Amino acid sequence: MRDSAHGVIPRTTTAAAAVCALALATLTACGGSGAGGGHDAKSGAPAARPSADPTRIPGVGDRLQRRIPAATRQVIAVYGDGKDAPGATVVLYDRRGSVWERVRSWPAHNGKSGWTLDHHEGDNRTPVGVFTLSDAGGVLPDPGAKLPYSRSASFAAPHTWGKSAWHDFDYVIAIDYNRVKGTSPNDPTRPQGEKKGGSIWLHMDHGSGTSACVTLSRPAMEYLLRTIDPARHPVVVMGDKADLLA
């Protein structure tokens, strides 16, 4: 994640230095090292049991279940390993009629310090909750995303970071936490103020915890970009397993 405002595309040669400075400041929130490989995983998230209610997302209690909009037909569920743990499993669910079907799952990472119900800038924790997904972007060309996709070199991680981190933001999907929907993930506007953090994304994995984002392998990001459809009103439901069940 980039838990700070993102850079904007330079419009003039004279503005280049200022833009680079802004980009560097806004990139510090995600931190990390390079895109991780990862593979499709079939474990880590609560498995649907024959007696489970198929009209509910597994492992999600009433508090968050009620926050999933009635119109939503796609859910990315992020099951954190623990309150203070950086590991997670991401599961994509698709709603067919009234039934939620498990589509794919992947290993993932979240904030290096775990999860929080009250996220603040610099706490290195990922916010627990239900958030819409409206916009995407990255350094690389659009891979066929259904969400609006903004390509810009300003997404690139600074090369002062370790080399393994340079591709962290090749693909990103903005999580609609403290941001303006319908804008590039790079838009620095924070409606709730700077102290509440922001620029929290799904992006490429670097093999360890983040400052608040959720990270996946490149194949997982490409799949999600090509699959998440705004017409299906997608949301992400995320948190450690205990808070998800609350």
C-alpha contacts under 8 A as a table, 3 or more apart, distances in Angstrom:
res1	aa1	res2	aa2	distance
1	M	29	A	6.11
1	M	30	C	3.95
1	M	31	G	7.58
1	M	199	S	6.49
1	M	200	I	4.78
1	M	201	W	5.02
1	M	202	L	7.06
1	M	203	H	7.10
1	M	210	T	6.39
1	M	211	S	6.11
1	M	212	A	5.38
1	M	213	C	3.54
1	M	214	V	6.72
1	M	215	T	7.89
2	R	5	A	7.37
2	R	6	H	7.36
2	R	26	T	6.32
2	R	27	L	5.18
2	R	28	T	6.43
2	R	29	A	4.30
2	R	30	C	4.24
2	R	31	G	7.63
2	R	198	G	7.32
2	R	199	S	5.03
2	R	200	I	5.77
2	R	201	W	7.07
2	R	211	S	7.31
2	R	212	A	7.53
2	R	213	C	6.97
3	D	26	T	7.07
3	D	27	L	7.45
3	D	28	T	7.25
3	D	29	A	4.06
3	D	30	C	6.20
3	D	121	E	6.56
3	D	122	G	7.32
3	D	197	G	5.61
3	D	198	G	4.96
3	D	199	S	5.01
3	D	200	I	5.87
3	D	211	S	6.65
3	D	212	A	6.57
3	D	213	C	7.78
4	S	25	A	7.31
4	S	26	T	4.50
4	S	27	L	6.75
4	S	28	T	7.26
4	S	29	A	5.83
4	S	121	E	7.65
4	S	188	P	7.40
4	S	194	E	7.99
4	S	197	G	6.36
4	S	198	G	5.71
4	S	199	S	5.71
5	A	23	A	8.00
5	A	25	A	7.71
5	A	26	T	4.68
5	A	27	L	7.76
5	A	186	N	6.89
5	A	187	D	6.83
5	A	188	P	4.01
5	A	189	T	7.22
5	A	198	G	7.12
5	A	199	S	6.23
6	H	22	L	7.11
6	H	23	A	5.63
6	H	25	A	7.88
6	H	26	T	4.73
6	H	27	L	6.62
6	H	154	S	7.92
6	H	155	F	7.54
6	H	185	P	7.64
6	H	186	N	4.45
6	H	187	D	6.18
6	H	188	P	5.49
6	H	199	S	7.26
7	G	19	V	6.15
7	G	20	C	7.26
7	G	22	L	5.31
7	G	23	A	3.93
7	G	24	L	7.66
7	G	26	T	6.58
7	G	154	S	5.75
7	G	155	F	7.23
7	G	186	N	6.08
7	G	187	D	7.71
7	G	188	P	7.65
8	V	19	V	6.49
8	V	22	L	8.00
8	V	23	A	7.29
8	V	154	S	6.16
8	V	186	N	6.53
8	V	187	D	7.42
9	I	19	V	7.35
9	I	152	S	6.64
9	I	153	A	7.37
9	I	154	S	5.83
10	P	13	T	7.41
10	P	15	A	6.24
10	P	16	A	5.62
10	P	19	V	6.09
11	R	15	A	6.86
11	R	16	A	7.82
12	T	15	A	5.29
12	T	16	A	6.62
13	T	16	A	5.34
14	T	17	A	7.15
15	A	18	A	5.43
15	A	19	V	6.20
16	A	19	V	5.15
16	A	20	C	6.15
17	A	20	C	5.15
17	A	21	A	6.27
18	A	21	A	5.13
18	A	22	L	6.25
19	V	22	L	5.06
19	V	23	A	6.04
20	C	23	A	5.02
20	C	24	L	6.14
20	C	154	S	7.94
21	A	24	L	5.21
21	A	25	A	6.31
22	L	25	A	5.15
22	L	26	T	6.21
23	A	26	T	5.22
23	A	27	L	6.08
23	A	154	S	6.55
23	A	155	F	7.74
24	L	27	L	5.26
24	L	28	T	6.66
24	L	157	A	7.70
24	L	158	P	6.27
25	A	28	T	5.86
26	T	29	A	6.68
27	L	30	C	6.14
27	L	31	G	7.08
27	L	157	A	6.52
27	L	158	P	7.68
28	T	31	G	5.44
29	A	122	G	7.17
29	A	210	T	7.78
29	A	211	S	5.22
29	A	212	A	7.36
30	C	210	T	5.38
30	C	211	S	4.87
30	C	212	A	6.73
30	C	213	C	6.53
31	G	161	W	7.88
31	G	165	A	7.63
31	G	210	T	6.18
31	G	211	S	6.52
32	G	161	W	7.87
32	G	162	G	7.85
32	G	165	A	5.72
32	G	206	H	5.90
32	G	207	G	7.96
32	G	208	S	6.98
32	G	209	G	7.38
32	G	210	T	6.37
33	S	161	W	7.59
33	S	162	G	6.00
33	S	163	K	6.98
33	S	164	S	4.44
33	S	165	A	3.60
33	S	166	W	7.35
33	S	168	D	7.48
33	S	206	H	4.61
33	S	207	G	6.93
33	S	208	S	7.70
34	G	162	G	7.76
34	G	163	K	6.74
34	G	164	S	3.33
34	G	165	A	3.43
34	G	166	W	5.90
34	G	167	H	5.83
34	G	168	D	5.74
34	G	204	M	7.87
34	G	205	D	6.74
34	G	206	H	4.15
34	G	207	G	7.18
35	A	164	S	6.70
35	A	165	A	6.63
35	A	167	H	5.93
35	A	168	D	5.54
35	A	204	M	5.30
35	A	205	D	4.54
35	A	206	H	4.31
35	A	207	G	7.02
35	A	217	S	6.55
35	A	218	R	7.03
36	G	204	M	7.17
36	G	205	D	4.71
36	G	206	H	4.76
36	G	207	G	5.08
36	G	216	L	7.35
36	G	217	S	5.48
36	G	218	R	7.59
37	G	205	D	7.61
37	G	217	S	5.24
37	G	218	R	7.10
38	G	106	W	7.39
38	G	107	P	6.45
38	G	216	L	7.41
38	G	217	S	5.38
39	H	106	W	6.28
39	H	107	P	7.00
39	H	217	S	7.42
40	D	104	R	7.28
40	D	105	S	5.78
40	D	106	W	4.65
40	D	107	P	7.10
40	D	220	A	7.91
41	A	44	G	7.76
41	A	89	T	7.98
41	A	104	R	7.98
41	A	105	S	5.36
41	A	106	W	4.78
41	A	107	P	6.15
42	K	104	R	7.86
42	K	105	S	6.07
42	K	106	W	7.49
43	S	46	P	7.94
43	S	47	A	7.77
43	S	89	T	7.88
43	S	105	S	7.97
44	G	79	Y	7.59
44	G	81	D	7.97
44	G	88	A	7.54
44	G	89	T	5.68
45	A	59	G	7.67
45	A	79	Y	5.98
45	A	89	T	6.15
45	A	90	V	7.74
45	A	91	V	7.36
46	P	58	P	6.03
46	P	59	G	5.56
47	A	58	P	6.97
48	A	52	A	6.12
48	A	54	P	7.86
48	A	58	P	6.21
49	R	52	A	5.07
52	A	58	P	7.73
53	D	56	R	5.78
54	P	57	I	7.42
54	P	98	S	7.87
54	P	99	V	5.20
54	P	100	W	5.84
54	P	101	E	7.86
55	T	98	S	5.54
55	T	99	V	4.63
55	T	100	W	5.76
56	R	60	V	7.70
56	R	65	Q	7.29
56	R	99	V	7.53
56	R	100	W	6.61
57	I	60	V	5.86
57	I	65	Q	7.36
57	I	93	Y	7.82
57	I	100	W	6.57
59	G	241	K	7.16
59	G	244	L	6.60
59	G	245	L	5.75
60	V	64	L	6.51
60	V	65	Q	6.06
60	V	244	L	4.96
60	V	245	L	4.75
60	V	246	A	7.60
61	G	64	L	6.01
61	G	65	Q	5.84
61	G	244	L	6.07
61	G	245	L	4.12
61	G	246	A	5.29
62	D	65	Q	4.87
62	D	66	R	5.90
62	D	245	L	7.59
62	D	246	A	7.13
63	R	66	R	5.83
63	R	67	R	7.11
63	R	246	A	6.45
64	L	67	R	5.10
64	L	68	I	6.92
64	L	129	G	6.77
64	L	130	V	6.68
64	L	237	V	7.66
64	L	244	L	6.94
64	L	246	A	7.97
65	Q	68	I	5.62
66	R	69	P	7.66
67	R	130	V	6.47
68	I	72	T	6.85
68	I	130	V	6.73
68	I	235	V	7.42
69	P	72	T	5.36
71	A	232	R	7.36
71	A	233	H	6.35
72	T	75	V	7.41
72	T	95	R	7.94
72	T	232	R	5.83
72	T	233	H	4.65
72	T	234	P	5.70
72	T	235	V	7.13
73	R	94	D	5.81
73	R	95	R	4.75
73	R	96	R	7.58
73	R	232	R	4.97
73	R	233	H	6.26
73	R	234	P	6.43
74	Q	92	L	7.34
74	Q	93	Y	5.82
74	Q	94	D	4.77
74	Q	95	R	6.25
74	Q	228	I	7.20
74	Q	229	D	7.91
74	Q	232	R	6.06
74	Q	233	H	6.75
74	Q	234	P	4.67
74	Q	235	V	6.65
75	V	92	L	5.91
75	V	93	Y	5.13
75	V	94	D	6.55
75	V	234	P	5.69
75	V	235	V	5.17
75	V	236	V	5.62
75	V	237	V	6.89
76	I	90	V	6.73
76	I	91	V	5.77
76	I	92	L	4.62
76	I	93	Y	6.32
76	I	234	P	7.70
76	I	235	V	6.36
76	I	236	V	4.58
76	I	237	V	6.19
77	A	90	V	5.65
77	A	91	V	5.17
77	A	92	L	6.33
77	A	93	Y	7.54
77	A	236	V	5.75
77	A	237	V	4.77
77	A	238	M	5.65
78	V	88	A	6.54
78	V	89	T	5.79
78	V	90	V	4.51
78	V	91	V	6.52
78	V	236	V	7.35
78	V	237	V	6.22
78	V	238	M	4.43
78	V	239	G	6.30
79	Y	88	A	5.39
79	Y	89	T	5.21
79	Y	90	V	6.31
79	Y	91	V	7.99
79	Y	238	M	6.26
79	Y	239	G	5.94
79	Y	240	D	5.72
79	Y	241	K	5.66
79	Y	244	L	7.76
80	G	83	K	7.39
80	G	85	A	7.24
80	G	86	P	7.37
80	G	87	G	6.10
80	G	88	A	4.18
80	G	89	T	6.54
80	G	110	N	7.40
80	G	114	G	7.83
80	G	115	W	7.87
80	G	238	M	7.51
80	G	239	G	5.57
80	G	240	D	3.93
80	G	241	K	5.72
81	D	85	A	5.96
81	D	86	P	7.30
81	D	87	G	5.53
81	D	88	A	5.24
81	D	89	T	7.75
81	D	240	D	5.97
81	D	241	K	6.56
82	G	85	A	4.88
82	G	86	P	7.78
82	G	87	G	7.85
82	G	114	G	6.96
82	G	115	W	7.92
82	G	240	D	5.14
82	G	241	K	6.51
82	G	242	A	7.53
83	K	114	G	5.34
83	K	115	W	5.38
83	K	116	T	7.64
83	K	240	D	5.41
83	K	241	K	7.93
83	K	242	A	7.63
84	D	112	K	7.89
84	D	113	S	5.23
84	D	114	G	3.95
84	D	115	W	6.33
85	A	111	G	7.86
85	A	112	K	6.86
85	A	113	S	6.20
85	A	114	G	4.60
85	A	115	W	7.74
86	P	109	H	5.51
86	P	110	N	5.00
86	P	111	G	5.48
86	P	112	K	4.77
86	P	113	S	6.34
86	P	114	G	5.20
86	P	208	S	7.11
86	P	209	G	4.89
86	P	210	T	7.64
87	G	107	P	7.82
87	G	108	A	6.18
87	G	109	H	4.64
87	G	110	N	6.18
87	G	208	S	7.84
87	G	209	G	7.15
88	A	107	P	6.18
88	A	108	A	4.95
88	A	109	H	5.31
88	A	110	N	6.61
89	T	105	S	6.95
89	T	106	W	5.79
89	T	107	P	4.64
89	T	108	A	5.31
89	T	109	H	7.74
90	V	105	S	5.45
90	V	106	W	5.27
90	V	107	P	6.26
90	V	108	A	6.28
91	V	102	R	7.12
91	V	103	V	7.40
91	V	104	R	5.83
91	V	105	S	4.21
91	V	106	W	6.59
92	L	102	R	6.17
92	L	103	V	5.47
92	L	104	R	5.39
92	L	105	S	6.22
93	Y	100	W	6.06
93	Y	101	E	5.38
93	Y	102	R	4.58
93	Y	103	V	5.50
93	Y	104	R	7.56
94	D	100	W	5.59
94	D	101	E	5.20
94	D	102	R	6.54
94	D	103	V	6.62
95	R	98	S	6.55
95	R	99	V	5.55
95	R	100	W	4.39
95	R	101	E	6.04
96	R	99	V	5.32
96	R	100	W	6.31
96	R	101	E	7.08
106	W	216	L	7.26
106	W	220	A	7.04
107	P	216	L	6.87
108	A	205	D	7.21
108	A	214	V	6.78
108	A	215	T	5.48
108	A	216	L	5.00
108	A	217	S	7.72
109	H	205	D	7.19
109	H	207	G	7.53
109	H	208	S	6.30
109	H	209	G	5.45
109	H	210	T	7.11
109	H	214	V	5.53
109	H	215	T	5.21
109	H	216	L	7.02
110	N	114	G	6.62
110	N	115	W	7.86
110	N	125	R	7.54
110	N	126	T	6.23
110	N	209	G	5.44
110	N	210	T	5.71
110	N	211	S	7.76
110	N	212	A	6.13
110	N	213	C	5.71
110	N	214	V	4.54
110	N	215	T	6.59
111	G	114	G	4.98
111	G	115	W	6.68
111	G	124	N	5.25
111	G	125	R	4.46
111	G	126	T	5.04
111	G	209	G	5.14
111	G	210	T	4.43
111	G	211	S	4.95
111	G	212	A	4.27
111	G	213	C	6.22
111	G	214	V	7.26
112	K	124	N	5.77
112	K	125	R	6.57
112	K	208	S	7.32
112	K	209	G	3.89
112	K	210	T	5.08
112	K	211	S	6.15
112	K	212	A	7.49
113	S	123	D	7.61
113	S	124	N	5.37
113	S	125	R	5.27
113	S	209	G	7.63
114	G	124	N	7.27
114	G	125	R	4.95
114	G	126	T	6.39
114	G	240	D	7.77
115	W	125	R	4.71
115	W	126	T	4.72
115	W	127	P	5.90
115	W	128	V	6.40
115	W	239	G	6.32
115	W	240	D	6.35
116	T	119	H	5.72
116	T	125	R	5.84
116	T	126	T	6.06
116	T	127	P	5.09
116	T	128	V	5.83
116	T	239	G	7.95
117	L	127	P	5.81
117	L	128	V	5.34
117	L	129	G	7.68
118	D	127	P	6.71
119	H	123	D	7.01
119	H	125	R	6.73
119	H	126	T	6.88
119	H	127	P	5.35
119	H	196	K	6.17
119	H	197	G	6.98
120	H	123	D	5.82
120	H	195	K	5.68
120	H	196	K	4.47
120	H	197	G	5.25
121	E	124	N	7.89
121	E	194	E	7.22
121	E	195	K	5.39
121	E	196	K	5.67
121	E	197	G	4.14
121	E	198	G	7.51
122	G	197	G	7.50
122	G	211	S	7.09
123	D	211	S	7.39
124	N	210	T	6.87
124	N	211	S	4.16
124	N	212	A	5.47
125	R	211	S	6.32
125	R	212	A	5.03
126	T	211	S	7.46
126	T	212	A	4.21
126	T	213	C	6.37
126	T	214	V	7.80
126	T	239	G	7.61
127	P	212	A	7.33
127	P	238	M	7.74
127	P	239	G	7.07
128	V	237	V	7.85
128	V	238	M	5.52
128	V	239	G	4.47
128	V	240	D	7.52
128	V	243	D	7.45
128	V	244	L	7.81
129	G	237	V	5.86
129	G	238	M	5.62
129	G	239	G	6.61
130	V	235	V	6.62
130	V	236	V	5.69
130	V	237	V	4.50
130	V	238	M	6.57
131	F	175	I	6.37
131	F	176	D	5.55
131	F	177	Y	6.58
131	F	235	V	5.42
131	F	236	V	5.35
131	F	237	V	6.65
132	T	175	I	6.55
132	T	176	D	5.41
132	T	233	H	7.58
132	T	234	P	6.14
132	T	235	V	4.22
132	T	236	V	6.30
133	L	173	I	7.30
133	L	174	A	6.38
133	L	175	I	5.47
133	L	176	D	5.90
133	L	230	P	7.83
133	L	233	H	7.89
133	L	234	P	5.86
133	L	235	V	5.47
133	L	236	V	7.01
134	S	147	L	6.41
134	S	148	P	7.42
134	S	174	A	6.95
134	S	175	I	7.63
134	S	176	D	7.08
134	S	181	K	6.04
134	S	182	G	6.33
134	S	230	P	6.85
135	D	147	L	5.57
135	D	148	P	5.30
135	D	149	Y	6.41
135	D	173	I	6.11
135	D	174	A	5.60
135	D	181	K	7.19
135	D	182	G	6.33
135	D	183	T	6.79
135	D	184	S	6.38
135	D	185	P	6.45
136	A	145	A	7.88
136	A	147	L	6.12
136	A	148	P	5.96
136	A	149	Y	4.71
136	A	150	S	6.35
136	A	171	Y	7.66
136	A	172	V	5.61
136	A	173	I	4.24
136	A	174	A	5.75
136	A	184	S	6.91
136	A	185	P	6.28
136	A	225	L	7.82
137	G	142	D	7.48
137	G	148	P	7.76
137	G	149	Y	4.61
137	G	150	S	4.27
137	G	151	R	5.31
137	G	152	S	7.62
137	G	171	Y	5.99
137	G	172	V	5.39
137	G	173	I	6.54
137	G	184	S	6.96
137	G	185	P	6.60
138	G	141	P	7.52
138	G	149	Y	7.85
138	G	150	S	6.60
138	G	151	R	5.18
138	G	152	S	6.21
138	G	153	A	7.68
138	G	155	F	5.74
138	G	156	A	7.80
138	G	169	F	5.71
138	G	170	D	4.76
138	G	171	Y	4.41
138	G	172	V	5.58
139	V	151	R	5.72
139	V	152	S	5.35
139	V	153	A	5.20
139	V	154	S	7.43
139	V	155	F	5.65
139	V	156	A	6.08
139	V	169	F	6.50
139	V	170	D	4.52
139	V	171	Y	6.66
140	L	143	P	7.99
140	L	151	R	6.56
140	L	152	S	7.85
140	L	170	D	5.32
140	L	171	Y	6.72
141	P	151	R	6.21
142	D	145	A	6.22
142	D	149	Y	6.41
142	D	150	S	7.89
142	D	151	R	6.99
143	P	222	E	6.76
143	P	225	L	7.34
143	P	226	R	7.10
144	G	225	L	7.04
144	G	226	R	5.45
145	A	148	P	7.14
145	A	149	Y	6.62
145	A	225	L	4.62
145	A	226	R	4.58
145	A	227	T	7.36
145	A	228	I	7.73
146	K	149	Y	7.97
146	K	225	L	6.62
146	K	226	R	5.97
146	K	227	T	6.93
146	K	228	I	6.38
146	K	229	D	5.34
146	K	230	P	6.96
147	L	225	L	7.19
147	L	228	I	6.92
147	L	229	D	6.24
147	L	230	P	6.04
148	P	182	G	7.98
149	Y	184	S	7.60
150	S	184	S	5.86
150	S	185	P	7.78
152	S	155	F	5.95
153	A	156	A	5.66
155	F	169	F	5.95
155	F	170	D	7.39
155	F	186	N	7.31
156	A	166	W	6.83
156	A	167	H	7.11
156	A	168	D	7.76
156	A	169	F	5.97
156	A	170	D	7.08
157	A	161	W	7.25
157	A	165	A	6.85
157	A	166	W	5.24
157	A	167	H	7.00
157	A	168	D	6.86
157	A	169	F	6.75
158	P	161	W	5.86
158	P	166	W	7.01
159	H	162	G	6.96
159	H	163	K	6.90
159	H	166	W	6.54
161	W	165	A	6.35
161	W	166	W	7.21
162	G	165	A	5.59
162	G	166	W	7.19
163	K	166	W	5.46
164	S	167	H	7.22
164	S	206	H	7.03
165	A	168	D	5.45
165	A	206	H	6.33
166	W	169	F	7.70
167	H	170	D	5.31
167	H	204	M	7.20
168	D	171	Y	7.55
168	D	203	H	6.48
168	D	204	M	4.73
168	D	205	D	6.41
168	D	206	H	6.61
169	F	172	V	5.92
169	F	203	H	6.00
169	F	204	M	6.13
170	D	203	H	7.77
170	D	204	M	7.00
171	Y	203	H	5.81
171	Y	204	M	6.44
171	Y	218	R	7.88
171	Y	221	M	6.79
171	Y	222	E	7.75
172	V	185	P	7.82
172	V	201	W	6.19
172	V	202	L	5.55
172	V	203	H	4.42
172	V	204	M	7.19
172	V	221	M	7.65
173	I	185	P	7.37
173	I	201	W	5.52
173	I	202	L	5.05
173	I	203	H	6.50
173	I	225	L	7.63
174	A	185	P	5.39
174	A	199	S	7.13
174	A	200	I	6.39
174	A	201	W	4.54
174	A	202	L	6.43
175	I	199	S	7.67
175	I	200	I	5.69
175	I	201	W	5.15
175	I	202	L	6.94
175	I	236	V	7.56
176	D	179	R	5.80
176	D	180	V	7.45
176	D	181	K	6.71
176	D	200	I	7.78
177	Y	198	G	6.30
177	Y	199	S	7.55
177	Y	200	I	6.79
178	N	190	R	5.23
178	N	191	P	5.79
178	N	192	Q	5.85
178	N	193	G	7.87
178	N	196	K	7.35
178	N	197	G	7.23
178	N	198	G	5.47
178	N	199	S	7.73
179	R	187	D	7.80
179	R	188	P	7.69
179	R	189	T	6.02
179	R	190	R	5.13
179	R	191	P	6.28
179	R	198	G	6.72
179	R	199	S	7.22
180	V	183	T	6.26
180	V	187	D	7.77
180	V	189	T	6.64
180	V	190	R	7.28
180	V	191	P	7.30
183	T	186	N	7.88
183	T	187	D	6.26
184	S	187	D	5.45
185	P	199	S	6.93
186	N	199	S	7.50
188	P	199	S	7.49
190	R	193	G	5.27
190	R	194	E	6.26
190	R	197	G	7.84
190	R	198	G	6.68
192	Q	195	K	7.99
192	Q	196	K	6.37
193	G	196	K	5.92
193	G	197	G	7.59
194	E	197	G	5.55
194	E	198	G	7.54
200	I	212	A	6.30
200	I	213	C	5.04
200	I	214	V	7.92
201	W	213	C	5.07
201	W	214	V	6.38
202	L	213	C	6.04
202	L	214	V	4.89
202	L	215	T	5.51
202	L	216	L	7.32
202	L	221	M	7.96
203	H	213	C	7.38
203	H	214	V	6.56
203	H	215	T	4.88
203	H	216	L	6.26
203	H	221	M	6.92
204	M	215	T	5.23
204	M	216	L	5.19
204	M	217	S	5.61
204	M	218	R	5.81
204	M	221	M	6.87
205	D	208	S	7.59
205	D	215	T	4.38
205	D	216	L	4.57
205	D	217	S	5.29
205	D	218	R	7.48
206	H	215	T	7.43
210	T	213	C	5.83
210	T	214	V	7.30
210	T	215	T	7.85
216	L	220	A	6.04
216	L	221	M	6.37
217	S	220	A	5.21
217	S	221	M	6.31
218	R	221	M	5.07
218	R	222	E	6.12
219	P	222	E	5.13
219	P	223	Y	6.12
220	A	223	Y	5.11
220	A	224	L	6.19
221	M	224	L	5.11
221	M	225	L	6.04
222	E	225	L	5.16
222	E	226	R	6.24
223	Y	226	R	5.28
223	Y	227	T	6.05
224	L	227	T	4.94
224	L	228	I	5.57
225	L	228	I	5.82
228	I	232	R	7.85
228	I	234	P	6.70
229	D	232	R	5.45
229	D	233	H	7.08
229	D	234	P	6.80
230	P	233	H	5.11
230	P	234	P	6.29
238	M	244	L	7.09
239	G	242	A	7.99
239	G	243	D	6.12
239	G	244	L	5.60
240	D	243	D	5.51
240	D	244	L	6.10
241	K	244	L	5.06
241	K	245	L	6.29
242	A	245	L	5.30
242	A	246	A	6.39
243	D	246	A	5.08
